Amino acid sequence: MNSLTQKATLAASPLLVLFAFALPLSTSAASILAILLLLVWMIPGNMKEKFREIFHNPVVIAVLFYIALHLIGLLWSEDLVWGAEILKKQWKLLLFPVFLTLVRKEHTRYYLGAFVAAIFLKACKAYLVWLGLITLPVGSVFTTVGTSHVIYNPMLALACYIILQNLLFGKNTRLAQWAQAFLFLFLSCNMFITVGRTGQAVFFVLLAVALVQFFYIRSKKMLLAALVLFPLLLPATYLVSNTFQQRINTAVDEIQNFNSGEITSMGCRVWYCNNTLLLIGQNWLTGTGTGDYPSEYAKINQVNSPTMPNTDNPHNQYLLTVAQFGIAGLFSIAAIFLSQLVLAFRKKNALAPLAQAFPIFFMVIMLGESYLQVYGTGFLFSLFSSFLYKDFS
């Protein structure tokens, strides 16, 4: 092994730790680190062994099939320029097989720790904004500068789950238990002074997942009691958090009045859903192709809701993928998360709870946005999938 190859091999895991830390903080830094990791992956060679590992992983196969649909879908797309733009966005998911061959089992705690540490820093900044010690630019939605609530809150929910599952399933000293309990409460409270509804929704889902995972193997009676009492947490949060209460009230009002002609966030989403379902009905077999969703949506929108804006994204990963690729699109999404769940339930190590929760996390947030396409969460999917579903044996 020459000097350059040895240095590249040694640099891989530290760069992955930095990548995990950069994810919630800066997409630019994450992009630079992703390019460095790609170089580190190529320099040592051993491509035959790497590709053998890649193509023996069922999650990789499912992801590559999903990406291949974007390439194949150009064949029946009229708008090849937009199709190429959509295809280009898939490069974040192509990092998954690269990361798969770079991650090391003994360093997974560092990847998770770096991610949680970055979320902690963002949460601290959000609290400073809340306290009036930091002033955001005019027109900013309340979260933190540099990260949209669309990305921040789902990542915050995942960080809360990581801490909770380590608290419940990990081997901790008394001091570590208290520290993690404090950190969980610190981040959980931050969830409800920020405005990301998708993140808030998946927070409750992951909390329920953690309760099921913990009590299922310990006490069925306690599990039943927890599931009965758990729904009371929602109205309690509604009463305690003014921000959460306001966002819920606004969402309900906008959904109820979506047909009023007023352009609102949730009203537009209702129309995006309705019109995209009609579009799917017209193209259920092959979809519109990779590039034609915006133009085909505009035709339906002009007839059904001419006062509403057109869109290139219905803010729902399932609707977008099925609209683009028909039945094959639905199959590709299902294959990704089913393969993850199958591998997760075969695991018997400390990562098993997170491996089971991660696909549930993505399946929930994709109801509110096309998160496989979003920059930050595309990176998140690739990094976490690489060490959660790698066969380290």
C-alpha positions in Angstrom: 0.0 0.0 0.0 1.6 3.3 -1.1 1.6 6.4 1.0 -1.3 8.2 -0.8 -3.5 5.1 -0.7 -2.8 4.6 3.0 -3.6 8.3 3.7 -6.8 8.1 1.7 -7.9 5.0 3.6 -7.2 6.5 7.0 -8.9 9.8 6.0 -12.3 8.2 5.1 -13.8 7.8 8.5 -12.8 11.2 9.9 -14.2 12.8 6.8 -17.5 10.9 7.4 -17.6 12.2 10.9 -17.1 15.7 9.6 -19.8 15.1 7.0 -22.2 14.0 9.7 -21.4 17.1 11.7 -21.8 19.4 8.6 -25.2 17.9 7.6 -27.4 20.1 9.8 -25.1 23.1 9.7 -24.1 23.8 6.1 -25.0 22.1 2.8 -22.0 23.8 1.1 -19.6 22.2 3.6 -21.5 18.9 3.2 -21.1 19.1 -0.6 -17.3 19.8 -0.3 -16.9 16.9 2.1 -18.9 14.6 -0.2 -16.6 15.3 -3.1 -13.6 14.7 -0.8 -15.1 11.4 0.3 -15.7 10.4 -3.4 -12.0 11.0 -4.1 -11.0 9.1 -1.0 -13.2 6.2 -2.2 -11.5 6.1 -5.6 -7.8 6.5 -4.7 -7.2 3.2 -3.0 -8.7 1.2 -5.8 -10.0 -2.3 -4.9 -13.0 -1.5 -7.1 -13.8 -5.2 -7.6 -14.2 -5.8 -3.9 -16.2 -2.6 -3.4 -18.6 -3.3 -6.2 -19.0 -6.8 -4.9 -20.1 -5.4 -1.6 -22.3 -2.8 -3.2 -24.2 -5.2 -5.4 -24.8 -7.7 -2.6 -26.6 -5.1 -0.6 -30.4 -5.2 -1.3 -31.0 -1.6 -0.1 -28.4 -0.4 -2.6 -30.1 -2.4 -5.4 -33.4 -0.8 -4.6 -31.9 2.7 -4.5 -30.1 2.2 -7.8 -33.4 1.0 -9.3 -35.1 4.2 -8.1 -32.3 6.3 -9.6 -32.3 4.3 -12.9 -36.0 5.1 -13.3 -35.1 8.8 -13.5 -32.7 7.9 -16.3 -35.2 5.6 -18.1 -38.0 8.1 -17.6 -36.2 10.6 -19.9 -37.2 8.3 -22.9 -40.8 9.5 -22.7 -40.2 13.0 -21.4 -40.7 16.0 -23.7 -39.0 18.4 -21.4 -35.5 17.0 -21.3 -33.9 20.1 -19.8 -36.1 19.7 -16.6 -35.7 16.0 -16.8 -31.9 16.4 -16.7 -32.2 18.8 -13.7 -34.3 16.2 -11.8 -31.8 13.4 -12.7 -28.9 15.6 -11.5 -30.5 15.9 -8.1 -30.1 12.1 -7.5 -26.4 12.4 -7.1 -26.9 12.6 -3.3 -28.4 9.1 -3.3 -25.5 7.8 -5.3 -23.3 8.6 -2.4 -25.0 5.8 -0.4 -23.0 2.9 -2.1 -19.8 5.0 -1.8 -20.3 5.5 1.9 -21.3 1.8 2.3 -17.8 0.8 1.5 -16.2 3.5 3.7 -18.0 3.3 7.0 -16.5 1.4 9.9 -18.5 -0.4 12.6 -16.4 0.9 15.5 -16.9 4.5 14.3 -20.7 4.5 14.1 -21.0 6.1 17.5 -18.8 9.0 16.2 -21.0 9.5 13.1 -24.1 9.6 15.4 -22.4 11.8 18.0 -21.3 14.3 15.4 -24.8 14.6 13.9 -26.4 15.0 17.4 -23.7 17.6 18.4 -24.5 19.7 15.3 -28.2 19.5 16.0 -27.4 20.7 19.6 -25.6 23.7 18.2 -28.5 24.6 15.9 -30.9 24.2 18.8 -28.8 26.5 21.0 -29.0 29.1 18.3 -32.8 28.6 18.0 -33.2 29.2 21.8 -31.1 32.4 21.5 -33.5 33.6 18.7 -36.5 32.7 20.9 -35.0 34.7 23.8 -34.4 37.7 21.6 -30.7 37.5 21.9 -30.2 36.9 18.1 -32.3 38.7 15.5 -33.0 36.9 12.3 -33.2 38.8 8.9 -36.6 40.3 8.1 -39.0 37.8 6.7 -37.2 34.7 8.1 -39.3 31.9 9.4 -38.3 31.1 13.0 -35.7 28.4 13.1 -32.0 29.1 12.7 -30.0 30.9 10.0 -28.7 28.6 7.3 -31.1 25.7 7.7 -34.7 25.8 6.7 -37.3 24.4 9.1 -38.2 22.0 6.3 -34.9 20.3 6.9 -34.1 21.3 10.5 -37.1 19.9 12.3 -37.1 16.4 10.8 -33.3 16.2 11.6 -34.1 17.5 15.1 -36.7 14.7 15.5 -34.2 12.1 14.4 -31.6 13.4 16.8 -34.2 13.2 19.6 -34.8 9.6 18.8 -31.1 8.7 18.6 -30.6 10.1 22.1 -33.7 8.4 23.5 -32.9 5.0 22.0 -29.4 5.2 23.4 -30.8 6.1 26.8 -33.3 3.2 26.7 -31.1 0.5 25.0 -27.5 1.6 25.6 -25.2 0.8 28.5 -24.8 4.1 30.3 -23.3 5.3 33.5 -25.6 7.2 35.9 -24.0 10.5 34.8 -24.5 9.6 31.1 -28.1 8.8 31.7 -28.8 12.2 33.3 -26.9 14.0 30.6 -28.8 12.2 27.8 -32.1 12.8 29.6 -31.4 16.5 29.8 -30.3 16.6 26.2 -33.5 14.8 25.1 -35.7 17.3 26.9 -33.6 20.3 25.7 -34.0 19.2 22.0 -37.7 18.1 22.5 -38.7 21.5 23.8 -36.8 23.1 20.9 -39.0 21.1 18.6 -42.1 23.0 19.7 -40.7 26.5 19.6 -39.9 26.1 15.9 -42.3 25.9 13.0 -41.7 22.7 11.1 -44.9 20.7 11.2 -43.4 17.7 9.4 -40.7 17.4 12.0 -43.2 17.8 14.8 -45.4 15.0 13.4 -42.5 12.6 12.9 -41.2 13.4 16.5 -44.4 11.9 17.9 -44.2 8.9 15.6 -40.6 8.2 16.6 -41.5 8.6 20.2 -44.3 6.0 19.8 -41.8 3.7 17.9 -39.3 4.0 20.9 -42.1 3.1 23.4 -43.1 0.0 21.4 -39.5 -1.1 21.0 -38.8 -0.7 24.7 -41.9 -2.2 26.2 -42.5 -5.0 23.6 -39.7 -7.2 24.9 -40.3 -6.2 28.6 -44.0 -6.0 29.4 -47.0 -6.2 27.1 -49.1 -4.6 29.9 -46.8 -1.7 30.1 -46.8 -1.4 26.3 -50.6 -1.3 26.3 -50.7 1.3 29.0 -48.1 3.5 27.2 -50.0 3.3 23.9 -53.3 4.3 25.7 -51.6 7.2 27.5 -49.4 8.3 24.6 -52.2 10.1 22.7 -52.7 12.4 25.7 -49.2 13.9 24.9 -50.6 15.6 21.7 -53.3 17.7 23.4 -50.9 18.5 26.3 -48.3 19.8 23.8 -51.0 21.7 22.0 -51.9 23.5 25.3 -48.4 24.1 26.4 -46.7 25.3 23.2 -48.1 28.5 21.6 -46.1 28.0 18.4 -47.3 24.4 18.0 -50.9 25.5 18.8 -50.7 28.3 16.2 -49.3 26.1 13.5 -52.0 23.4 14.1 -54.8 26.0 14.1 -53.4 27.6 10.9 -53.1 24.2 9.2 -56.7 23.2 10.1 -58.1 26.6 9.0 -56.2 26.5 5.7 -57.2 22.9 4.9 -60.9 23.7 5.7 -60.8 26.8 3.4 -58.6 25.4 0.6 -61.3 26.2 -2.0 -61.6 29.8 -1.0 -59.3 31.0 -3.7 -56.8 32.4 -1.2 -53.2 31.1 -1.7 -52.1 29.5 1.6 -49.4 26.9 2.5 -51.8 24.1 3.3 -54.4 25.1 0.8 -51.9 24.8 -2.0 -50.8 21.4 -0.7 -54.4 20.2 -0.8 -54.7 21.3 -4.5 -51.2 19.8 -5.3 -52.5 16.5 -3.9 -55.9 16.6 -5.7 -54.4 17.6 -9.0 -51.5 15.1 -8.8 -53.9 12.3 -8.1 -55.8 13.2 -11.2 -52.5 13.3 -13.1 -51.6 9.8 -11.8 -55.0 8.6 -12.9 -54.3 9.7 -16.4 -50.8 8.2 -16.4 -50.9 5.3 -13.9 -48.9 2.8 -16.0 -45.8 4.8 -17.1 -46.2 8.2 -15.4 -45.3 11.5 -17.1 -41.6 10.7 -17.4 -38.8 12.3 -15.5 -39.2 15.8 -16.9 -42.9 16.4 -17.7 -44.5 16.6 -14.3 -44.5 20.4 -14.2 -46.0 20.9 -17.7 -48.6 18.1 -17.2 -49.6 19.4 -13.8 -50.0 22.9 -15.2 -52.6 21.6 -17.7 -54.7 20.0 -14.9 -54.2 23.0 -12.6 -55.5 25.4 -15.3 -58.8 23.5 -15.5 -59.3 22.7 -11.8 -57.7 25.5 -9.8 -56.6 28.3 -12.2 -56.0 30.8 -9.3 -53.5 28.4 -7.7 -49.8 28.5 -8.6 -48.3 25.7 -10.7 -45.7 23.5 -9.1 -42.9 21.1 -10.0 -43.2 19.4 -6.6 -46.4 18.3 -4.9 -44.6 18.3 -1.5 -45.1 14.5 -1.2 -42.5 12.0 -2.3 -45.0 9.3 -3.0 -47.2 11.4 -5.2 -44.2 12.9 -7.1 -42.6 9.5 -7.8 -45.8 7.7 -8.9 -46.7 10.7 -11.1 -43.3 10.5 -12.8 -43.0 6.7 -13.2 -46.4 5.1 -12.6 -46.5 1.7 -11.0 -42.7 1.2 -11.2 -42.3 4.4 -9.2 -44.5 3.0 -6.4 -42.6 -0.3 -6.5 -39.2 1.5 -6.3 -40.2 3.4 -3.1 -41.6 0.3 -1.5 -38.5 -1.7 -2.4 -36.2 0.8 -0.7 -38.0 0.8 2.7 -39.0 -2.8 2.8 -35.4 -3.9 2.2 -34.3 -1.6 5.0 -36.9 -3.0 7.4 -36.1 -6.6 6.5 -32.4 -6.0 7.2 -33.2 -4.0 10.3 -35.2 -6.8 11.9 -32.4 -9.3 11.3 -30.0 -7.2 13.3 -29.3 -8.1 16.9 -26.8 -5.4 17.7 -27.1 -1.9 19.4 -28.0 -0.3 16.0 -31.1 -2.5 15.5 -33.6 0.0 17.1 -32.4 2.9 15.0 -32.2 0.7 11.9 -35.9 -0.2 12.4 -36.9 3.4 13.1 -35.0 5.0 10.2 -37.3 3.8 7.4 -40.3 4.7 9.4 -38.9 8.2 9.9 -38.4 8.7 6.1 -41.8 7.1 5.2 -43.5 9.7 7.5 -41.7 12.8 6.5 -42.1 12.0 2.8 -45.8 12.6 3.3 -45.0 16.3 3.8 -42.2 16.8 1.2 -40.2 15.1 -1.5 -37.3 14.4 1.0 -35.3 12.0 -1.2 -34.9 14.9 -3.6 -34.2 17.6 -0.9 -30.5 18.3 -0.6 -29.9 17.9 3.1 -32.2 14.9 3.7 -30.8 13.2 0.6 -27.4 13.3 2.2 -28.9 12.2 5.5 -30.4 9.1 3.8 -27.2 8.1 2.2 -25.0 8.5 5.3 -27.4 6.7 7.8 -28.3 3.9 5.3 -24.6 3.2 4.8 -23.9 2.1 8.4 -27.4 1.0 9.4 -27.7 -1.5 6.6 -24.1 -2.6 6.0 -23.2 -6.2 6.6 -20.2 -5.6 8.8 -19.5 -9.3 9.0 
